[in-house]
């Protein structure tokens, strides 16, 4: 059985899912506290191609067989969305620490089961939410912590992406079932959980996309109340049949200043400052990189991908502008949680809340915008 913390040796990592997941292999290989121990993919030829490329000897085509390896300390799951909950549960029950790409799951029951398994086993669970480690979020959080923004009055998130041509579990997916990229920064900056949500669907996707999930909406927009706070947040999601450049965004409206994410790729965010003459209120502001927060050996991964050629980068990485340099921060945070030097962020209960906002929002949209209470863990 894997210890609950591993402070004194390298942590042996296994990655399952080697499309997007392979983006993390060189980061773990370079990290001073990690050993890139094993990889897992169903397709043998693609598994071996990845293993040969990164010189990883231990390879599995079966997730269940991989979990039997007693040398594996932690599993980083990058499988298709429908597999997240079942693989997370199996890995926790096998005594492994777990990091899982978003979303945590797609149903209330799955999330409850993961929460119970994490508490029972005492293993680290974290959802690998990129936005709360992106340089734009870290910048906005720093401004808030320093008092530059003043009191937070309102929060807004938006994640719009064209998913045509992606794997076959995507077509017709309810937009809010993949909402953590815009929900998470709104809640993370406050350090609080959402308690209820109202959501409305808008527009209609192509008829052939509707039957799989029985979800007709092109866009879903939700407002949610934050527990123990007078702040309300609004988030908007689209996946199909909506013309928009890829955008994960996050705006913070403050009493002294407001941070607004850039509208299009290549621009800089805008800071609006209260009390200035009208033409001077908005100012484009460069965002610093936060590589200094990381071990020296992985700092280089905040400003470029892990591959030598852009053609090798995963589509989500290139569309998402490199996810704001978040990947080494995510890997480092997971490892430090396992070592016991800092709490997991997001931990299981926080991951559940961020995911449940979207699940409950879609329930609201399908019921004409009725308010839905969010289960609390």
C-alpha positions as CSV (number, residue, x, y, z in Angstrom):
1,X,0.0,0.0,0.0
2,X,1.3,3.5,-0.9
3,X,2.0,5.7,2.1
4,X,-0.3,8.6,2.6
5,X,2.7,11.0,2.2
6,X,6.0,10.4,0.5
7,X,8.4,13.0,1.8
8,X,11.8,11.4,1.4
9,X,12.1,9.8,-2.1
10,X,11.1,10.3,-5.7
11,X,7.4,9.7,-6.4
12,X,6.8,7.1,-9.0
13,X,4.2,8.4,-11.5
14,X,2.1,6.5,-14.0
15,X,0.2,8.3,-16.8
16,X,-2.9,6.9,-18.4
17,X,-4.0,8.5,-21.7
18,X,-1.1,9.7,-23.9
19,X,-2.8,12.2,-26.1
20,X,-3.0,15.3,-23.9
21,X,-1.3,13.3,-21.2
22,X,2.0,13.0,-22.9
23,X,2.4,16.8,-22.5
24,X,3.2,16.0,-18.8
25,X,5.8,13.3,-19.3
26,X,8.9,15.5,-19.8
27,X,7.8,17.7,-16.9
28,X,7.7,14.7,-14.5
29,X,11.0,13.4,-16.0
30,X,12.6,16.8,-15.2
31,X,11.1,17.3,-11.7
32,X,13.5,16.7,-8.9
33,X,10.9,14.8,-6.8
34,X,9.4,12.6,-9.5
35,X,10.2,9.5,-11.4
36,X,8.2,8.9,-14.7
37,X,7.6,5.2,-14.0
38,X,5.0,3.9,-16.3
39,X,2.6,4.8,-19.1
40,X,-0.8,3.3,-20.2
41,X,-2.7,3.4,-23.5
42,X,-5.0,0.8,-25.1
43,X,-3.4,1.0,-28.5
44,X,-0.2,-1.0,-28.4
45,X,1.5,0.7,-31.3
46,X,0.8,4.2,-30.0
47,X,1.8,3.1,-26.5
48,X,5.2,1.8,-27.8
49,X,5.7,4.9,-29.9
50,X,5.3,7.1,-26.9
51,X,7.4,4.8,-24.7
52,X,10.2,4.8,-27.2
53,X,10.1,8.5,-27.7
54,X,10.4,9.3,-24.0
55,X,12.4,6.2,-23.0
56,X,9.9,4.7,-20.6
57,X,10.3,1.0,-20.1
58,X,7.1,0.1,-18.2
59,X,4.1,0.1,-20.5
60,X,0.6,-1.2,-20.0
61,X,-2.4,-1.6,-22.4
62,X,-4.7,-2.4,-19.5
63,X,-5.5,0.2,-16.8
64,X,-6.4,-2.6,-14.3
65,X,-3.0,-4.4,-14.9
66,X,-1.2,-1.1,-14.4
67,X,-2.8,-0.6,-11.0
68,X,-1.4,-4.0,-9.8
69,X,2.1,-2.6,-10.1
70,X,3.2,-2.1,-6.4
71,X,5.9,0.3,-7.4
72,X,3.5,3.0,-8.7
73,X,2.8,5.7,-6.1
74,X,0.5,8.0,-8.1
75,X,-1.6,7.9,-11.3
76,X,-2.2,10.9,-13.5
77,X,-5.4,10.2,-15.5
78,X,-5.8,11.9,-18.9
79,X,-8.4,9.5,-20.4
80,X,-11.6,10.4,-22.2
81,X,-14.2,12.1,-20.0
82,X,-16.5,9.0,-19.6
83,X,-13.6,7.1,-18.0
84,X,-12.6,9.7,-15.4
85,X,-14.8,8.6,-12.5
86,X,-14.4,4.8,-12.9
87,X,-10.6,5.1,-13.3
88,X,-10.3,7.5,-10.4
89,X,-12.2,5.1,-8.1
90,X,-10.2,2.1,-9.2
91,X,-6.9,4.0,-8.6
92,X,-7.9,5.3,-5.2
93,X,-9.2,1.8,-4.1
94,X,-5.8,0.4,-5.3
95,X,-4.1,2.8,-2.9
96,X,-2.7,5.2,-5.5
97,X,-2.7,9.0,-5.3
98,X,-4.7,10.4,-8.1
99,X,-4.6,13.5,-10.4
100,X,-7.3,13.6,-13.0
101,X,-7.8,16.0,-15.9
102,X,-11.2,17.8,-15.9
103,X,-14.0,17.2,-15.3
104,X,-13.9,15.2,-12.1
105,X,-17.0,13.3,-13.3
106,X,-20.3,13.9,-15.0
107,X,-22.9,12.8,-12.4
108,X,-23.7,13.6,-8.8
109,X,-23.4,9.9,-7.9
110,X,-19.9,9.5,-9.4
111,X,-18.7,12.6,-7.5
112,X,-20.1,11.3,-4.2
113,X,-18.4,8.0,-4.7
114,X,-15.0,9.7,-5.4
115,X,-15.4,11.8,-2.3
116,X,-16.1,8.8,-0.2
117,X,-13.2,6.8,-1.7
118,X,-10.7,9.6,-1.1
119,X,-11.8,10.0,2.5
120,X,-11.7,6.3,3.1
121,X,-8.2,5.8,1.6
122,X,-6.6,9.0,2.7
123,X,-4.9,9.3,-0.7
124,X,-4.3,12.6,-2.4
125,X,-6.9,13.5,-5.1
126,X,-6.7,16.6,-7.2
127,X,-8.4,17.7,-10.4
128,X,-5.9,19.1,-12.8
129,X,-7.6,22.4,-13.5
130,X,-5.4,24.4,-15.7
131,X,-6.9,27.9,-15.3
132,X,-6.2,28.3,-11.6
133,X,-2.5,27.8,-12.4
134,X,-2.4,30.0,-15.6
135,X,-0.3,33.1,-15.4
136,X,-3.4,35.3,-16.0
137,X,-5.2,33.9,-13.0
138,X,-2.1,34.0,-10.8
139,X,-1.7,37.7,-11.8
140,X,-5.3,38.5,-10.9
141,X,-5.0,36.7,-7.6
142,X,-1.9,38.6,-6.8
143,X,-3.6,41.9,-7.5
144,X,-6.5,40.9,-5.2
145,X,-4.2,39.7,-2.4
146,X,-2.3,43.0,-2.5
147,X,-5.5,45.0,-2.3
148,X,-5.1,46.5,-5.7
149,X,-8.6,45.4,-6.8
150,X,-10.3,46.3,-3.5
151,X,-13.5,44.5,-2.6
152,X,-14.6,41.9,-5.2
153,X,-18.1,42.9,-6.5
154,X,-18.7,40.5,-9.3
155,X,-16.9,37.7,-11.2
156,X,-17.4,36.4,-14.8
157,X,-15.9,33.4,-16.6
158,X,-16.2,32.3,-20.2
159,X,-15.0,29.2,-22.0
160,X,-15.8,29.0,-25.7
161,X,-14.4,26.4,-27.9
162,X,-15.3,24.6,-31.2
163,X,-15.2,20.9,-30.5
164,X,-16.1,19.7,-34.0
165,X,-13.7,17.0,-35.1
166,X,-12.8,15.9,-31.5
167,X,-13.2,12.3,-30.2
168,X,-16.7,10.7,-30.4
169,X,-17.7,11.3,-26.8
170,X,-17.7,15.1,-27.4
171,X,-20.4,15.6,-30.0
172,X,-23.5,17.0,-28.2
173,X,-21.9,17.2,-24.8
174,X,-23.8,19.6,-22.6
175,X,-21.6,22.8,-22.4
176,X,-21.9,23.0,-18.6
177,X,-20.6,19.4,-18.2
178,X,-17.2,20.8,-19.1
179,X,-17.4,24.1,-17.2
180,X,-14.5,23.9,-14.7
181,X,-12.2,26.2,-16.8
182,X,-14.5,29.1,-16.2
183,X,-16.1,28.2,-12.9
184,X,-12.8,27.4,-11.1
185,X,-11.2,30.9,-11.2
186,X,-14.3,32.6,-9.9
187,X,-14.4,30.3,-6.8
188,X,-10.7,30.0,-6.3
189,X,-10.0,33.7,-6.0
190,X,-12.6,33.9,-3.2
191,X,-11.5,30.6,-1.6
192,X,-15.2,29.6,-1.3
193,X,-17.6,27.1,-2.7
194,X,-20.8,27.7,-4.8
195,X,-24.1,26.9,-3.0
196,X,-26.7,27.2,-5.8
197,X,-27.0,27.9,-9.5
198,X,-29.5,29.2,-12.1
199,X,-28.7,28.4,-15.8
200,X,-30.4,29.2,-19.1
201,X,-29.7,27.4,-22.4
202,X,-29.6,29.5,-25.6
203,X,-29.7,28.6,-29.3
204,X,-29.7,25.1,-30.7
205,X,-27.0,22.8,-32.0
206,X,-27.4,20.6,-35.1
207,X,-30.1,18.0,-34.8
208,X,-27.6,15.1,-35.3
209,X,-25.7,16.2,-32.2
210,X,-28.6,16.2,-29.8
211,X,-29.6,12.5,-29.3
212,X,-26.5,11.3,-27.5
213,X,-27.0,13.6,-24.4
214,X,-30.5,14.9,-25.1
215,X,-29.1,18.4,-24.8
216,X,-30.1,20.9,-27.4
217,X,-28.3,24.1,-26.3
218,X,-25.6,25.8,-28.2
219,X,-24.7,28.0,-25.2
220,X,-25.4,27.7,-21.5
221,X,-25.0,30.7,-19.2
222,X,-25.2,30.3,-15.4
223,X,-25.1,32.5,-12.4
224,X,-24.2,31.0,-9.1
225,X,-24.3,32.2,-5.5
226,X,-21.2,31.8,-3.4
227,X,-21.5,30.4,0.1
228,X,-20.9,32.9,2.9
229,X,-20.4,35.8,0.4
230,X,-22.4,38.5,-1.2
231,X,-20.7,37.9,-4.6
232,X,-22.4,36.3,-7.5
233,X,-20.5,34.9,-10.5
234,X,-21.6,34.3,-14.1
235,X,-20.2,31.8,-16.5
236,X,-20.8,31.1,-20.2
237,X,-19.9,27.9,-22.1
238,X,-20.2,26.8,-25.8
239,X,-18.9,23.7,-27.6
240,X,-20.7,23.5,-30.9
241,X,-22.2,25.7,-33.6
242,X,-21.0,29.0,-32.1
243,X,-18.5,31.2,-33.9
244,X,-15.8,32.2,-31.4
245,X,-12.0,31.9,-31.2
246,X,-11.0,29.6,-28.4
247,X,-11.2,31.6,-25.2
248,X,-10.8,30.7,-21.5
249,X,-11.4,33.9,-19.7
250,X,-11.9,35.3,-16.2
251,X,-12.9,38.9,-15.2
252,X,-12.8,40.3,-11.6
253,X,-14.8,43.5,-10.9
254,X,-13.4,45.2,-7.9
255,X,-14.2,48.4,-5.9
256,X,-10.9,49.9,-6.7
257,X,-9.9,48.2,-10.0
258,X,-11.1,45.6,-12.4
259,X,-9.2,42.9,-14.2
260,X,-10.5,41.8,-17.6
261,X,-9.0,38.9,-19.5
262,X,-7.9,39.7,-23.1
263,X,-10.7,39.4,-25.7
264,X,-8.5,37.6,-28.4
265,X,-5.3,35.7,-28.4
266,X,-2.2,37.8,-28.5
267,X,-3.6,40.8,-26.7
268,X,-2.9,41.8,-23.1
269,X,-5.5,42.0,-20.3
270,X,-7.0,45.3,-19.3
271,X,-6.9,46.9,-15.9
272,X,-9.7,49.5,-15.2
273,X,-8.9,51.8,-12.4
274,X,-11.5,53.7,-10.4
275,X,-11.2,57.5,-10.2
276,X,-9.1,58.2,-13.2
277,X,-10.3,60.5,-16.1
278,X,-12.5,58.4,-18.4
279,X,-10.0,57.9,-21.2
280,X,-7.4,56.7,-18.7
281,X,-9.5,54.2,-16.9
282,X,-8.5,51.2,-19.0
283,X,-4.9,50.2,-19.5
284,X,-3.4,47.2,-21.2
285,X,-1.2,45.4,-18.8
286,X,1.4,42.8,-19.5
287,X,1.1,39.6,-17.4
288,X,4.3,38.4,-15.7
289,X,5.3,34.7,-15.8
290,X,5.3,32.9,-12.5
291,X,8.0,30.3,-13.2
292,X,9.9,31.5,-10.1
293,X,7.3,29.6,-8.0
294,X,8.5,26.3,-9.4
295,X,11.6,24.1,-9.0
296,X,14.4,25.4,-11.3
297,X,14.4,22.2,-13.4
298,X,10.8,22.7,-14.6
299,X,10.6,26.4,-14.9
300,X,11.2,26.3,-18.7
301,X,7.9,24.6,-19.2
302,X,5.8,27.7,-18.4
303,X,6.7,29.5,-21.6
304,X,6.8,26.7,-24.2
305,X,5.5,23.3,-24.8
306,X,7.3,20.1,-24.1
307,X,7.9,19.2,-27.7
308,X,10.4,20.4,-30.2
309,X,7.8,20.8,-32.9
310,X,4.5,22.6,-32.8
311,X,3.0,19.8,-34.9
312,X,3.5,17.4,-32.0
313,X,1.6,19.5,-29.4
314,X,-1.9,18.3,-28.5
315,X,-4.8,20.2,-30.0
316,X,-6.0,21.4,-26.6
317,X,-2.6,22.8,-25.9
318,X,-2.3,24.8,-29.1
319,X,-5.9,26.0,-29.1
320,X,-5.6,27.0,-25.5
321,X,-2.5,29.1,-25.9
322,X,-0.4,26.7,-23.9
323,X,-2.9,26.8,-21.0
324,X,-1.2,29.9,-19.5
325,X,1.9,28.0,-18.6
326,X,-0.1,25.9,-16.1
327,X,1.2,22.4,-16.7
328,X,4.4,22.5,-14.6
329,X,2.5,24.2,-11.8
330,X,-0.1,21.4,-11.9
331,X,2.5,18.6,-11.8
332,X,4.4,20.4,-9.0
333,X,1.3,21.0,-6.9
334,X,0.3,17.3,-7.2
335,X,3.8,16.1,-6.2
336,X,4.0,18.6,-3.2
337,X,0.7,17.4,-1.9
338,X,1.9,13.8,-2.0
339,X,5.1,14.8,-0.3
340,X,3.0,16.4,2.4
341,X,4.5,19.9,2.0
342,X,1.2,21.6,1.0
343,X,-2.4,20.7,0.7
344,X,-3.8,19.5,-2.6
345,X,-5.3,22.3,-4.6
346,X,-8.0,21.7,-5.7
347,X,-8.6,19.0,-3.2
348,X,-11.4,16.4,-3.6
349,X,-14.2,18.6,-2.1
350,X,-13.1,21.7,-4.0
351,X,-12.9,19.7,-7.3
352,X,-16.3,18.3,-6.6
353,X,-17.8,21.8,-6.0
354,X,-16.2,23.2,-9.2
355,X,-17.6,20.2,-11.2
356,X,-21.0,20.2,-9.6
357,X,-21.6,23.8,-10.5
358,X,-21.7,22.7,-14.2
359,X,-23.7,19.5,-13.6
360,X,-26.3,21.4,-11.5
361,X,-26.3,24.3,-14.0
362,X,-27.2,21.9,-16.9
363,X,-30.0,20.5,-14.7
364,X,-31.3,24.0,-14.2
365,X,-31.1,24.8,-18.0
366,X,-33.1,21.6,-18.8
367,X,-35.7,22.7,-16.3
368,X,-36.3,26.2,-17.7
369,X,-33.8,28.0,-15.4
370,X,-35.0,26.8,-12.0
371,X,-32.6,27.3,-9.1
372,X,-30.7,24.1,-8.2
373,X,-28.9,23.6,-4.8
374,X,-25.4,22.3,-5.1
375,X,-24.4,19.3,-2.9
376,X,-21.8,20.3,-0.3
377,X,-18.9,18.1,0.7
